[in-house]
Amino acid sequence: MAQIEYATASYKTPMHHRISAHMPVQAIWTDDESGKRIKVEGTTENLGENSALVNLEILPPVGAEVKLRILDENKTIIEVATEVIRVERDPSKPLAALTVLQNLKKWKSIGMEAAQQWVTHHWKLNYEEEWVN
């Protein structure tokens, strides 16, 4: 029996599940220079198994520890400690990539489930609107 050879080794790299959901968030961190606590609201772009990409009006610096709260109608769904690993300073869409530092099991079960529910709910709304005459 012939064996299949792959052109790249990428098939060995595990795929990380990401859910594209625009859920409200609150990010809180302490500014190193002023010592001031900064609290910003925004939305998620996507949630991964150990990360989140969030759209925030004010971006925390790379390396900052950020308390991230995912909200549903001003009620906290989950709160986790994260670290900023990358920022995109596009004025039209400033983004911060955050990696979850603790409670990964809780993040995967509660955070990812909430994102999946958000997608399902909004998909149904969009689908039903297209078919209503």
N, C-alpha and C positions, 0 to 999 in steps of 0.2 A: 504494500500500500504506500503510495506517495505521501510525503509530508509537505505541508504548506509552510513556506517561509515568508515571513513578513518583511517588508522593505524597511520598516522602522521598528524601534523598540517601544513605541508609544502604546501599543496594545497591552503592555505589561503595567502601564501606569493606571492606577485605579481612577475611574471617573468619579468626580465629586458632583453630587446632586445639587443643583441650584434651582431655586424657584423664583421666578420673576413676579414680584408682588409689590404693590405700592401702598404699604401700610404706614400709618403715622408712627413717628418715633420721637423720643426725647433723648438728647445726648447731653451729658453733664461731665465737665472736666475742670481742672484747676489750671489757670494760666501760670506758667512758671515764672514769668517776669513780674507780674503784679501780685500774684498770689490770690487773685480774684477767681471766684467760682463762676463758670460760664455755663449757662443752660440754654440750649437751642432746640427748637422743634424742626422736624423735617419729615421725610418719607424714605422708605426703603426702595431701592431699585431691585435688589434681589437678595435672597438669603441662601447661604450655603450651609453645608453640614457643620462647619466650624467658623463661619464668617458672615459678614453682612456688608453690602455696599449701600451707603446711605447718602441721600441728597440733603445737605445742610447749608443754610445761608452763610453761616460762619464756620470755617473749617478748623478743627483742632490740628496741632502740629503732628508730624510723623513721630511716632514713638510715645505719644501721650496716652495715658490710660483714661479711657472714657467709660462712664457708666451708661449703658444703652438700655432704654426702656422701649419695648414695642407696645403700642397702645391700641385699644379698640374702644372708641367713643370715650376717651379720657380715662379709661380703666386700664391699668397695667396688665398685659398678658404675661410678659416675662421681663425680668431685669437681669442683665449680666454685665460682668466686667469685661471690657474689650481693650485692645491696643490698636492704635492707628498704624497701619502698615504702608499706606499709600494715600495720597490726595491728588485730586484733579481739580485745578483751580480755573476751570472754564467758567467765566462769569454767568453764562446762561444755564449752567448745570454743575455747580460745585459738588464734588463727590468725595467721600472718605471711605476707604476700604478698611474694615475693622476685622480683627481676628478675635474670636472668643477665647478668653483666658481661663475661665472656670466653668464648671457645670455643663460640660459638653453633652452629657446624656439628657439633661433637662432641656438644653437648647435644641437638641435634635428632636426630642419628643414634643415639647410645647411650642417652641418657635417655628420649627419646620411645619408642624401640623397646622398652626395658625395661618402660616403663609399659604399652605395648600388649600385651606378652607377659604381664604380670601380669593384665591384664583378661581376656585370652583364657583363661589358666589358671584363674582364679577363676570365670569364666562357665561353663566346662566342669564344674568341681566342683559349682557350684550347680545347673546344669542336670541333671547326672547324679543328684544326690541327690534331686531332685524326682521322678524317674522310677523310683527304686529302691523296691521294695515288700518 
